[in-house]
Amino acid sequence: MTSPPLPPPDPRAAWSLPAFGAMPPVARLDEVTTRVLAPNPSPMTLDGTNTYLLSRPGSGVAVVVDPGPDDAAHFGRVQDVAAELDAAVAIIVVTHHHVDHAEAAAAWAGRFGATVVAAHPEVAGPAGRLVADGDHVDVGGLHLEVLATPGHTADHVALRAPTGAVLTGDHVLGRGTSVVAHPDGDLAAYLDSLRKLAAVGPDALLPGHGPELTEDPDAVLTYYREHRAFRRGQILAALGEGPMTPRQLVERIYAEVDPRLWPAAEASTRAALQVLAGEQRVAWEPDDRVQLLS
């Protein structure tokens, strides 16, 4: 029987991060980046969606990244920040198509007179711009490099700013770990994207949810990879006791997690099982149970 693995330590546990619910509505993060917190907290969105405004001082133009929900109060705060920066919003970039990041994109583009930029054609819309890995978003002397980071979703991108920070969307979160939900999520692609981001060597990680990670970004990326290996080990250890459905695996592995998160955990578990099936480590039975092969 395979012994259960030990969980890896999360380096953020020792950092001075704001408590859940204590993030300020607006925060200036560096010379070009301001974060505006959307009022949509939940177990899945954590403190809420982080909307970022990036603008070179004196340029008169700004980029909005992940507008989030089409909420009047949130839009008003973003407007206020743009006014304080004396910058007109010219571009709205969306990291991926999930509603908590993309919902306001089209509406805000109309209000600001801006162009939507995304890797998903339905998000970019007919008047928007599609981007892929290695493309750049340039406005007012600000250059953002597009990094394709599929895994959380097939269309997911991150953005490397000239400050050395990377806006990670849902690829890396400020708290906990990201959901890789089968079938849109692809765990093998996600792990490749983690390695790709580590190779970039970001000076800071600015996530789509939760606080910014500036103390040791590489340690967080290492933890994310180790966490996925840990979950893989848990699945294999549980299946060593006999075939189980993904739901039964979740009830075993995520017993201490809020049950409201179990549907997302089951989707992530299915993504992990797809990888294991491709490696011929497990096989699906007709009743949705999975058996260990080796």
HUDASUL-V794194 format. One record per residue. RES is the residue in one letter. OMEGA is omega as a letter, one per 30 degrees, with the letter a starting at -180 (* if undefined). NEAR is the number of other ideal C-beta (glycine too) atoms within 8 Angstrom. D_CENTER is the distance of its C-alpha to the mean C-alpha in Angstrom with 1 decimal. Layout:
BEGIN
RES/OMEGA/NEAR/D_CENTER ; RES/OMEGA/NEAR/D_CENTER
END
This chain:
BEGIN
M/l/5/35.1 ; T/l/7/31.9 ; S/l/5/31.2 ; P/l/7/27.9 ; P/l/9/25.7 ; L/a/5/25.0 ; P/l/6/21.5 ; P/l/9/20.2 ; P/l/6/20.3 ; D/a/7/17.2 ; P/a/11/18.2 ; R/a/11/16.6 ; A/a/6/19.2 ; A/a/4/21.8 ; W/l/7/20.1 ; S/l/2/21.2 ; L/l/8/18.1 ; P/l/6/18.8 ; A/l/5/19.4 ; F/a/6/17.4 ; G/a/6/18.6 ; A/l/5/20.1 ; M/l/11/17.7 ; P/l/6/19.9 ; P/l/6/19.5 ; V/l/10/19.8 ; A/l/8/19.4 ; R/a/6/20.5 ; L/l/10/18.4 ; D/a/8/20.5 ; E/a/5/23.1 ; V/a/11/21.0 ; T/l/14/17.9 ; T/l/12/18.0 ; R/l/12/15.4 ; V/a/14/16.4 ; L/l/14/15.1 ; A/a/13/15.3 ; P/a/9/17.6 ; N/a/11/15.6 ; P/l/8/15.1 ; S/l/6/14.9 ; P/a/7/14.2 ; M/a/8/11.0 ; T/a/11/10.0 ; L/a/14/11.5 ; D/a/13/13.5 ; G/l/13/12.4 ; T/l/14/10.2 ; N/l/15/10.5 ; T/a/15/12.5 ; Y/l/13/13.7 ; L/l/17/17.2 ; L/a/12/18.4 ; S/l/14/22.1 ; R/l/8/24.8 ; P/l/7/27.5 ; G/a/5/30.4 ; S/l/12/28.8 ; G/l/7/29.0 ; V/a/11/25.8 ; A/l/15/22.1 ; V/l/16/18.7 ; V/l/16/16.3 ; V/l/13/12.6 ; D/a/16/10.9 ; P/l/14/14.0 ; G/a/15/12.8 ; P/l/12/15.8 ; D/a/8/19.2 ; D/a/11/20.7 ; A/a/5/23.9 ; A/l/7/23.4 ; H/l/14/19.9 ; F/l/12/21.4 ; G/l/8/24.4 ; R/l/11/22.5 ; V/l/15/20.8 ; Q/a/8/24.3 ; D/l/8/25.8 ; V/l/12/23.5 ; A/l/13/24.3 ; A/l/7/27.9 ; E/l/6/27.9 ; L/a/11/26.6 ; D/a/6/29.2 ; A/l/12/26.8 ; A/l/9/26.5 ; V/a/15/23.1 ; A/a/11/23.6 ; I/l/11/20.2 ; I/a/16/17.1 ; V/l/14/14.1 ; V/a/17/11.4 ; T/l/16/8.2 ; H/a/15/8.6 ; H/a/11/11.3 ; H/a/8/10.1 ; V/a/6/12.7 ; D/l/12/11.0 ; H/a/16/9.8 ; A/a/15/12.7 ; E/a/10/15.7 ; A/a/13/17.5 ; A/a/14/17.2 ; A/a/8/20.6 ; A/a/8/22.4 ; W/l/16/21.4 ; A/l/15/22.3 ; G/a/7/25.6 ; R/a/7/26.2 ; F/a/11/25.3 ; G/a/6/26.8 ; A/l/11/23.6 ; T/l/10/22.2 ; V/l/16/18.9 ; V/a/13/17.1 ; A/l/18/14.6 ; A/a/13/14.6 ; H/a/11/15.4 ; P/l/6/19.1 ; E/l/6/19.1 ; V/l/14/16.6 ; A/a/13/18.5 ; G/a/10/21.7 ; P/a/3/25.2 ; A/a/6/25.4 ; G/a/12/22.0 ; R/l/8/21.1 ; L/l/9/19.3 ; V/l/10/17.7 ; A/a/8/17.1 ; D/l/7/16.5 ; G/l/5/18.8 ; D/l/8/19.4 ; H/l/7/19.7 ; V/a/13/19.4 ; D/l/6/22.5 ; V/l/11/23.9 ; G/l/11/26.5 ; G/l/6/26.4 ; L/a/14/22.6 ; H/l/8/21.1 ; L/l/14/17.4 ; E/l/9/16.8 ; V/l/15/14.5 ; L/l/13/12.9 ; A/a/10/12.2 ; T/a/14/9.5 ; P/l/12/10.2 ; G/l/16/9.6 ; H/l/15/6.9 ; T/a/12/9.2 ; A/a/7/12.1 ; D/a/11/11.6 ; H/l/17/8.2 ; V/l/15/9.1 ; A/a/14/8.6 ; L/l/14/11.6 ; R/a/11/14.1 ; A/l/14/16.4 ; P/l/7/20.1 ; T/a/10/19.7 ; G/l/8/18.0 ; A/l/15/14.7 ; V/l/15/11.5 ; L/a/13/9.0 ; T/a/15/5.7 ; G/l/15/3.8 ; D/l/16/0.6 ; H/l/15/3.3 ; V/a/12/4.8 ; L/l/13/5.7 ; G/l/12/9.2 ; R/l/11/10.7 ; G/a/5/11.0 ; T/a/6/8.8 ; S/l/10/6.2 ; V/l/12/8.3 ; V/a/14/9.7 ; A/l/11/12.1 ; H/g/13/15.3 ; P/a/3/16.6 ; D/l/7/13.8 ; G/a/15/11.6 ; D/a/12/13.4 ; L/l/15/13.5 ; A/l/8/15.8 ; A/a/10/13.7 ; Y/a/17/10.6 ; L/l/11/13.1 ; D/a/9/14.6 ; S/l/14/11.5 ; L/l/15/11.2 ; R/l/9/14.9 ; K/a/10/14.6 ; L/l/16/12.4 ; A/a/10/14.9 ; A/l/6/17.7 ; V/a/9/16.7 ; G/a/6/17.4 ; P/l/11/15.3 ; D/l/8/17.3 ; A/l/14/14.4 ; L/a/14/10.6 ; L/a/15/9.7 ; P/l/15/6.3 ; G/l/12/5.5 ; H/l/13/7.3 ; G/a/11/10.1 ; P/l/10/12.4 ; E/a/11/12.3 ; L/a/13/13.1 ; T/a/7/16.2 ; E/a/6/18.7 ; D/a/6/17.8 ; P/a/12/14.5 ; D/l/8/16.2 ; A/l/9/16.9 ; V/l/13/13.4 ; L/l/13/12.5 ; T/l/9/15.8 ; Y/l/13/15.1 ; Y/l/12/12.0 ; R/l/11/14.4 ; E/l/9/17.2 ; H/l/12/15.5 ; R/l/13/15.1 ; A/l/10/18.7 ; F/l/12/19.7 ; R/l/12/18.5 ; R/l/11/20.3 ; G/l/11/23.3 ; Q/a/11/23.3 ; I/a/14/23.4 ; L/l/12/26.2 ; A/l/13/28.1 ; A/a/11/28.0 ; L/l/14/29.1 ; G/l/8/31.9 ; E/l/6/33.5 ; G/a/5/33.7 ; P/l/8/31.8 ; M/l/11/29.2 ; T/l/9/27.1 ; P/l/12/23.3 ; R/l/8/24.0 ; Q/l/9/26.5 ; L/l/14/24.2 ; V/a/12/21.7 ; E/l/9/24.6 ; R/a/9/25.7 ; I/a/12/22.6 ; Y/a/10/20.7 ; A/a/6/24.0 ; E/a/3/23.0 ; V/l/8/19.7 ; D/a/5/20.0 ; P/l/5/21.3 ; R/a/5/19.3 ; L/a/11/16.2 ; W/l/12/18.4 ; P/l/6/17.7 ; A/l/10/14.0 ; A/l/13/15.4 ; E/l/11/18.0 ; A/l/13/15.7 ; S/l/15/14.0 ; T/l/14/17.5 ; R/l/11/18.7 ; A/l/15/16.3 ; A/l/14/17.7 ; L/l/14/21.1 ; Q/l/10/20.8 ; V/a/11/20.4 ; L/l/12/23.3 ; A/l/12/25.4 ; G/l/7/25.0 ; E/a/6/26.2 ; Q/l/7/29.0 ; R/l/9/28.3 ; V/l/11/28.2 ; A/l/8/29.7 ; W/l/9/29.2 ; E/a/9/32.3 ; P/a/4/33.4 ; D/l/5/32.6 ; D/l/8/28.9 ; R/a/10/29.6 ; V/l/16/28.5 ; Q/l/10/31.0 ; L/l/10/30.8 ; L/a/7/32.6 ; S/*/4/32.9
END
